[in-house]
C-alpha cells in the first residue's frame, strides 16, 4: 500500500513538471505596464500614458507570438511580435483611445498563454463658463464619454468672476480647465482680458491644461472682439498648455448656425462647438 502511495505521488510530481503553470507562466512571463520605462505591472493607467504589453520567453529565444487588445468599445486588434533573446522584455505598445477597461491576450502557436486586464482613466475636466457653456453643457459628456466632467455655468458670467472661481478651488482644480468666457465682457477692455488670461495660466500652473474658445459677437460700442482674440492668440504662443478653439473661424464657415443676436448658435452649432472643445481636451494629453 505504501509503494502504491509513493508511486502515485511520483506520478503526480512528474505530471506537474511536464505541464506549464497556469497561463504558461513557467515558460513565459507577461504583464501590462503603464510606461515603457518601467518594469512594473499596472492595473490602472492614465489616458495620457503610453502603456505596453510585456512578453518574456523564459526558456527559448525568438519566440513568435501574437498580442491582442480588446478596447472598451469591444473592438479587438492583434499584431505579430517576436520575443528576441531568452528573458528579454518584448514590448508591444497599446494605443489608448477612450477611458474604460482593456483586455490584453498573449498567444503562442495559436494558443492563449495568458490574459491581463487594466483600466484607462481620464483626467478630470472642469468647465467654467457663461451662456455658451450652458449651451454645450449637455453635449460635452456625450463627446467625451467616460471623462469625469464638472461644469460651473452662469448665463451672465464675466471673465474676472470665472478666474475667481478657479482661484478659490486651489489645489482641487481639475487637470483640464475649459474656459468659455469673454463674450459678456467689454471689448474695449482688451488689456484687462489679457491680464485675466495670464492670471488663469498662473493659477492652473504648468501641470494643468486650459482650453479656451475665442470670441464671436457683433461689435459693442463700435468695438469688435478682435482684441480679445488677439490676446488669446498671443498667450497661446506663450503657453504650451493653452489650447485655443478657433470658434471665430468655425462661425465664419457656418453662419447659418446663428440667430439674430450673432452670439448663440442653434443645436447643431452647440454640438459642433462641444466637439471642437473635446478635440482640444484630448490634445491636452499629448
DRENNUKOL-859426 format. One record per residue (C-alpha): residue in one letter; residue number from 1; x, y, z; chain. Coordinates in Angstrom, 1 decimal, padded with zeros to 4 digits, always signed. Layout:
// residues N
<rec A,NUM,<X,Y,Z>,A>,
...
// end
This chain:
// residues 286
<rec X,1,<+000.0,+000.0,+000.0>,A>,
<rec X,2,<+002.9,+002.4,+000.9>,A>,
<rec X,3,<+004.5,+001.5,-002.5>,A>,
<rec X,4,<+001.3,+002.4,-004.3>,A>,
<rec X,5,<+001.1,+005.7,-002.5>,A>,
<rec X,6,<+004.7,+006.6,-003.4>,A>,
<rec X,7,<+004.1,+005.7,-007.0>,A>,
<rec X,8,<+001.0,+007.9,-007.1>,A>,
<rec X,9,<+003.0,+010.9,-005.6>,A>,
<rec X,10,<+005.9,+010.4,-008.0>,A>,
<rec X,11,<+003.5,+010.3,-011.0>,A>,
<rec X,12,<+001.8,+013.5,-009.8>,A>,
<rec X,13,<+005.2,+015.2,-009.5>,A>,
<rec X,14,<+006.2,+014.1,-013.0>,A>,
<rec X,15,<+002.9,+015.4,-014.5>,A>,
<rec X,16,<+003.2,+018.7,-012.6>,A>,
<rec X,17,<+006.7,+019.2,-014.1>,A>,
<rec X,18,<+005.5,+018.4,-017.6>,A>,
<rec X,19,<+002.6,+020.9,-017.6>,A>,
<rec X,20,<+003.4,+024.7,-017.5>,A>,
<rec X,21,<+002.0,+026.7,-014.7>,A>,
<rec X,22,<-001.4,+028.4,-015.2>,A>,
<rec X,23,<-001.3,+030.7,-018.1>,A>,
<rec X,24,<+002.0,+029.3,-019.3>,A>,
<rec X,25,<+004.0,+031.3,-016.7>,A>,
<rec X,26,<+006.6,+028.5,-016.3>,A>,
<rec X,27,<+007.7,+029.3,-019.9>,A>,
<rec X,28,<+006.5,+032.8,-020.4>,A>,
<rec X,29,<+006.1,+036.0,-018.3>,A>,
<rec X,30,<+003.5,+038.6,-019.3>,A>,
<rec X,31,<+002.0,+041.8,-017.9>,A>,
<rec X,32,<+001.0,+045.3,-018.8>,A>,
<rec X,33,<+002.9,+048.4,-017.7>,A>,
<rec X,34,<+001.7,+052.0,-018.0>,A>,
<rec X,35,<+005.1,+053.1,-019.2>,A>,
<rec X,36,<+007.8,+051.5,-021.4>,A>,
<rec X,37,<+010.4,+052.8,-019.0>,A>,
<rec X,38,<+009.3,+050.8,-016.0>,A>,
<rec X,39,<+009.1,+047.0,-015.3>,A>,
<rec X,40,<+006.1,+047.2,-013.0>,A>,
<rec X,41,<+002.7,+045.6,-013.6>,A>,
<rec X,42,<-000.1,+048.1,-013.6>,A>,
<rec X,43,<-003.9,+047.8,-013.4>,A>,
<rec X,44,<-004.8,+051.4,-013.9>,A>,
<rec X,45,<-003.2,+053.8,-016.4>,A>,
<rec X,46,<-003.9,+057.5,-017.1>,A>,
<rec X,47,<-005.5,+058.1,-020.5>,A>,
<rec X,48,<-002.4,+060.1,-021.4>,A>,
<rec X,49,<+000.0,+057.3,-020.6>,A>,
<rec X,50,<+001.8,+055.1,-023.2>,A>,
<rec X,51,<+001.2,+051.5,-021.9>,A>,
<rec X,52,<+003.0,+048.5,-023.2>,A>,
<rec X,53,<+002.2,+044.8,-023.1>,A>,
<rec X,54,<+005.3,+042.9,-021.9>,A>,
<rec X,55,<+006.2,+039.4,-023.1>,A>,
<rec X,56,<+009.2,+037.4,-021.9>,A>,
<rec X,57,<+010.2,+033.9,-023.2>,A>,
<rec X,58,<+012.0,+032.3,-020.2>,A>,
<rec X,59,<+013.2,+029.1,-021.9>,A>,
<rec X,60,<+013.7,+030.0,-025.6>,A>,
<rec X,61,<+014.7,+032.9,-027.8>,A>,
<rec X,62,<+013.0,+034.4,-030.8>,A>,
<rec X,63,<+009.5,+033.1,-029.9>,A>,
<rec X,64,<+006.9,+034.3,-032.4>,A>,
<rec X,65,<+003.8,+035.4,-030.5>,A>,
<rec X,66,<+000.6,+037.4,-031.1>,A>,
<rec X,67,<-000.7,+040.2,-028.9>,A>,
<rec X,68,<-004.4,+041.1,-029.0>,A>,
<rec X,69,<-006.0,+044.1,-027.3>,A>,
<rec X,70,<-009.8,+044.4,-026.8>,A>,
<rec X,71,<-010.7,+048.1,-026.3>,A>,
<rec X,72,<-013.7,+049.4,-024.2>,A>,
<rec X,73,<-015.8,+049.6,-027.4>,A>,
<rec X,74,<-015.3,+045.9,-028.0>,A>,
<rec X,75,<-013.0,+046.4,-030.9>,A>,
<rec X,76,<-010.2,+043.8,-031.0>,A>,
<rec X,77,<-006.8,+044.4,-032.6>,A>,
<rec X,78,<-003.9,+041.9,-032.9>,A>,
<rec X,79,<-000.4,+042.1,-034.1>,A>,
<rec X,80,<+002.5,+039.7,-034.5>,A>,
<rec X,81,<+005.7,+040.0,-032.4>,A>,
<rec X,82,<+009.0,+038.2,-031.7>,A>,
<rec X,83,<+010.4,+037.9,-028.3>,A>,
<rec X,84,<+014.2,+038.2,-029.0>,A>,
<rec X,85,<+016.8,+036.8,-026.7>,A>,
<rec X,86,<+015.7,+034.5,-023.8>,A>,
<rec X,87,<+014.4,+036.5,-020.9>,A>,
<rec X,88,<+014.3,+039.7,-023.0>,A>,
<rec X,89,<+011.3,+042.0,-022.4>,A>,
<rec X,90,<+009.5,+042.3,-025.7>,A>,
<rec X,91,<+007.2,+045.4,-025.6>,A>,
<rec X,92,<+004.1,+046.0,-027.7>,A>,
<rec X,93,<+002.6,+049.5,-027.4>,A>,
<rec X,94,<-001.1,+049.7,-026.5>,A>,
<rec X,95,<-002.9,+052.7,-028.1>,A>,
<rec X,96,<-005.4,+054.2,-025.7>,A>,
<rec X,97,<-008.4,+055.9,-027.3>,A>,
<rec X,98,<-011.0,+056.1,-024.6>,A>,
<rec X,99,<-011.3,+055.5,-020.9>,A>,
<rec X,100,<-012.6,+052.2,-019.7>,A>,
<rec X,101,<-011.5,+048.6,-019.5>,A>,
<rec X,102,<-008.9,+047.0,-021.8>,A>,
<rec X,103,<-008.2,+043.3,-022.1>,A>,
<rec X,104,<-004.8,+042.0,-023.3>,A>,
<rec X,105,<-004.2,+038.5,-024.5>,A>,
<rec X,106,<-000.9,+036.8,-025.5>,A>,
<rec X,107,<-001.0,+033.8,-027.9>,A>,
<rec X,108,<+001.8,+031.4,-028.9>,A>,
<rec X,109,<+001.2,+028.9,-031.8>,A>,
<rec X,110,<-002.4,+030.0,-031.8>,A>,
<rec X,111,<-002.9,+029.1,-028.1>,A>,
<rec X,112,<-003.6,+031.8,-025.5>,A>,
<rec X,113,<-000.9,+031.6,-022.8>,A>,
<rec X,114,<-002.1,+034.5,-020.7>,A>,
<rec X,115,<-004.6,+037.3,-020.3>,A>,
<rec X,116,<-004.5,+040.6,-018.4>,A>,
<rec X,117,<-006.8,+043.5,-017.8>,A>,
<rec X,118,<-006.3,+047.1,-017.0>,A>,
<rec X,119,<-008.3,+050.3,-016.9>,A>,
<rec X,120,<-007.6,+053.6,-018.6>,A>,
<rec X,121,<-008.7,+056.6,-016.5>,A>,
<rec X,122,<-009.4,+060.0,-018.0>,A>,
<rec X,123,<-008.3,+063.1,-016.1>,A>,
<rec X,124,<-010.9,+065.4,-014.5>,A>,
<rec X,125,<-012.3,+068.3,-016.6>,A>,
<rec X,126,<-013.7,+071.5,-015.2>,A>,
<rec X,127,<-015.9,+073.8,-017.3>,A>,
<rec X,128,<-016.1,+077.4,-016.3>,A>,
<rec X,129,<-018.4,+079.4,-018.5>,A>,
<rec X,130,<-021.2,+081.7,-019.5>,A>,
<rec X,131,<-024.4,+081.1,-021.6>,A>,
<rec X,132,<-022.3,+079.4,-024.3>,A>,
<rec X,133,<-021.2,+076.9,-021.8>,A>,
<rec X,134,<-024.8,+076.4,-020.8>,A>,
<rec X,135,<-025.5,+075.6,-024.4>,A>,
<rec X,136,<-022.6,+073.0,-024.7>,A>,
<rec X,137,<-023.4,+071.5,-021.2>,A>,
<rec X,138,<-025.5,+068.5,-022.5>,A>,
<rec X,139,<-023.1,+067.8,-025.4>,A>,
<rec X,140,<-019.7,+067.6,-023.7>,A>,
<rec X,141,<-020.4,+064.4,-021.7>,A>,
<rec X,142,<-021.6,+062.8,-025.0>,A>,
<rec X,143,<-018.5,+063.7,-027.0>,A>,
<rec X,144,<-016.2,+062.8,-024.0>,A>,
<rec X,145,<-017.8,+059.6,-022.8>,A>,
<rec X,146,<-016.3,+058.3,-019.6>,A>,
<rec X,147,<-014.5,+061.5,-018.7>,A>,
<rec X,148,<-015.2,+062.9,-015.3>,A>,
<rec X,149,<-016.6,+066.4,-016.1>,A>,
<rec X,150,<-017.7,+069.1,-013.7>,A>,
<rec X,151,<-019.4,+072.2,-015.1>,A>,
<rec X,152,<-020.0,+075.5,-013.5>,A>,
<rec X,153,<-022.0,+077.8,-015.8>,A>,
<rec X,154,<-023.9,+081.0,-015.5>,A>,
<rec X,155,<-025.6,+083.0,-018.3>,A>,
<rec X,156,<-024.1,+086.4,-017.4>,A>,
<rec X,157,<-020.7,+085.3,-016.1>,A>,
<rec X,158,<-017.8,+087.6,-016.8>,A>,
<rec X,159,<-014.1,+086.7,-017.1>,A>,
<rec X,160,<-013.0,+088.0,-013.7>,A>,
<rec X,161,<-015.7,+086.0,-011.9>,A>,
<rec X,162,<-014.6,+082.9,-013.7>,A>,
<rec X,163,<-010.9,+083.5,-012.7>,A>,
<rec X,164,<-012.0,+084.0,-009.1>,A>,
<rec X,165,<-013.8,+080.6,-009.2>,A>,
<rec X,166,<-010.6,+078.9,-010.4>,A>,
<rec X,167,<-008.6,+080.7,-007.7>,A>,
<rec X,168,<-011.0,+079.6,-004.9>,A>,
<rec X,169,<-010.6,+075.9,-006.0>,A>,
<rec X,170,<-006.9,+075.9,-005.1>,A>,
<rec X,171,<-005.2,+072.5,-005.3>,A>,
<rec X,172,<-008.5,+070.8,-006.0>,A>,
<rec X,173,<-008.6,+072.2,-009.5>,A>,
<rec X,174,<-009.1,+069.6,-012.3>,A>,
<rec X,175,<-006.3,+068.6,-014.6>,A>,
<rec X,176,<-008.0,+070.2,-017.6>,A>,
<rec X,177,<-009.9,+073.5,-017.4>,A>,
<rec X,178,<-012.3,+074.7,-020.1>,A>,
<rec X,179,<-012.8,+078.5,-020.1>,A>,
<rec X,180,<-015.9,+079.5,-022.1>,A>,
<rec X,181,<-015.7,+083.2,-021.1>,A>,
<rec X,182,<-015.3,+086.6,-022.6>,A>,
<rec X,183,<-018.5,+087.1,-024.6>,A>,
<rec X,184,<-020.1,+089.1,-021.8>,A>,
<rec X,185,<-017.1,+091.4,-021.3>,A>,
<rec X,186,<-016.4,+094.9,-022.7>,A>,
<rec X,187,<-014.3,+094.5,-025.9>,A>,
<rec X,188,<-012.7,+097.9,-025.2>,A>,
<rec X,189,<-011.0,+096.4,-022.1>,A>,
<rec X,190,<-008.8,+094.0,-024.1>,A>,
<rec X,191,<-005.8,+094.6,-021.9>,A>,
<rec X,192,<-007.9,+093.6,-018.8>,A>,
<rec X,193,<-008.9,+090.5,-020.7>,A>,
<rec X,194,<-005.3,+089.6,-021.4>,A>,
<rec X,195,<-004.4,+090.1,-017.8>,A>,
<rec X,196,<-007.2,+087.7,-016.9>,A>,
<rec X,197,<-005.9,+085.1,-019.4>,A>,
<rec X,198,<-002.5,+085.4,-017.8>,A>,
<rec X,199,<-004.0,+085.1,-014.3>,A>,
<rec X,200,<-005.7,+081.9,-015.4>,A>,
<rec X,201,<-002.5,+080.4,-016.6>,A>,
<rec X,202,<-000.7,+081.3,-013.4>,A>,
<rec X,203,<-003.5,+079.6,-011.4>,A>,
<rec X,204,<-003.5,+076.4,-013.3>,A>,
<rec X,205,<+000.3,+076.2,-013.5>,A>,
<rec X,206,<+002.4,+074.1,-015.8>,A>,
<rec X,207,<+000.9,+070.7,-014.8>,A>,
<rec X,208,<-002.6,+071.5,-016.0>,A>,
<rec X,209,<-004.1,+072.5,-019.3>,A>,
<rec X,210,<-006.5,+075.2,-020.4>,A>,
<rec X,211,<-008.9,+075.1,-023.4>,A>,
<rec X,212,<-010.4,+078.4,-024.4>,A>,
<rec X,213,<-012.7,+079.1,-027.4>,A>,
<rec X,214,<-012.2,+082.5,-028.9>,A>,
<rec X,215,<-015.0,+085.1,-029.1>,A>,
<rec X,216,<-017.8,+085.5,-031.6>,A>,
<rec X,217,<-020.0,+088.5,-031.1>,A>,
<rec X,218,<-021.0,+091.7,-033.0>,A>,
<rec X,219,<-019.4,+094.9,-032.1>,A>,
<rec X,220,<-020.2,+096.6,-028.8>,A>,
<rec X,221,<-020.0,+100.4,-028.6>,A>,
<rec X,222,<-018.4,+100.2,-032.1>,A>,
<rec X,223,<-015.6,+097.9,-030.9>,A>,
<rec X,224,<-015.0,+094.4,-032.2>,A>,
<rec X,225,<-013.7,+091.4,-030.2>,A>,
<rec X,226,<-010.6,+091.2,-032.4>,A>,
<rec X,227,<-008.6,+092.5,-029.4>,A>,
<rec X,228,<-009.7,+089.6,-027.2>,A>,
<rec X,229,<-009.0,+087.1,-029.9>,A>,
<rec X,230,<-005.6,+088.6,-030.5>,A>,
<rec X,231,<-004.8,+088.4,-026.8>,A>,
<rec X,232,<-005.8,+084.7,-026.7>,A>,
<rec X,233,<-003.6,+084.1,-029.8>,A>,
<rec X,234,<-000.6,+085.8,-028.1>,A>,
<rec X,235,<-001.0,+083.8,-024.9>,A>,
<rec X,236,<-001.4,+080.6,-026.9>,A>,
<rec X,237,<+002.0,+081.2,-028.4>,A>,
<rec X,238,<+003.5,+081.8,-024.9>,A>,
<rec X,239,<+002.0,+078.7,-023.2>,A>,
<rec X,240,<+002.2,+075.2,-024.4>,A>,
<rec X,241,<-000.6,+074.2,-022.1>,A>,
<rec X,242,<-003.1,+076.7,-023.5>,A>,
<rec X,243,<-005.3,+075.4,-026.4>,A>,
<rec X,244,<-007.5,+077.9,-028.3>,A>,
<rec X,245,<-010.6,+076.7,-030.1>,A>,
<rec X,246,<-011.0,+078.8,-033.2>,A>,
<rec X,247,<-014.7,+079.4,-032.7>,A>,
<rec X,248,<-014.5,+082.5,-034.8>,A>,
<rec X,249,<-013.3,+080.6,-037.9>,A>,
<rec X,250,<-016.0,+078.0,-037.4>,A>,
<rec X,251,<-018.6,+080.7,-037.2>,A>,
<rec X,252,<-017.4,+082.3,-040.5>,A>,
<rec X,253,<-017.7,+078.9,-042.2>,A>,
<rec X,254,<-021.2,+078.2,-040.8>,A>,
<rec X,255,<-023.1,+081.5,-040.4>,A>,
<rec X,256,<-026.4,+079.5,-040.5>,A>,
<rec X,257,<-025.7,+078.3,-037.0>,A>,
<rec X,258,<-026.5,+081.7,-035.5>,A>,
<rec X,259,<-029.7,+083.6,-034.9>,A>,
<rec X,260,<-030.3,+087.4,-034.9>,A>,
<rec X,261,<-028.0,+088.1,-031.9>,A>,
<rec X,262,<-025.0,+086.7,-033.7>,A>,
<rec X,263,<-023.8,+085.1,-030.5>,A>,
<rec X,264,<-025.8,+082.0,-029.6>,A>,
<rec X,265,<-025.8,+079.1,-032.1>,A>,
<rec X,266,<-028.5,+076.6,-032.7>,A>,
<rec X,267,<-028.3,+073.0,-031.5>,A>,
<rec X,268,<-026.1,+072.0,-034.4>,A>,
<rec X,269,<-023.7,+074.8,-033.6>,A>,
<rec X,270,<-023.6,+073.9,-029.9>,A>,
<rec X,271,<-022.8,+070.3,-030.7>,A>,
<rec X,272,<-020.1,+071.4,-033.2>,A>,
<rec X,273,<-018.6,+073.7,-030.5>,A>,
<rec X,274,<-018.6,+070.9,-028.0>,A>,
<rec X,275,<-016.8,+068.6,-030.4>,A>,
<rec X,276,<-014.2,+071.2,-031.1>,A>,
<rec X,277,<-013.6,+071.7,-027.4>,A>,
<rec X,278,<-013.4,+067.9,-026.9>,A>,
<rec X,279,<-010.8,+067.7,-029.6>,A>,
<rec X,280,<-008.6,+070.2,-027.7>,A>,
<rec X,281,<-009.2,+068.5,-024.4>,A>,
<rec X,282,<-007.8,+065.3,-025.9>,A>,
<rec X,283,<-004.9,+067.3,-027.2>,A>,
<rec X,284,<-004.0,+068.2,-023.6>,A>,
<rec X,285,<-003.0,+064.6,-023.2>,A>,
<rec X,286,<-000.4,+064.8,-026.0>,A>,
// end
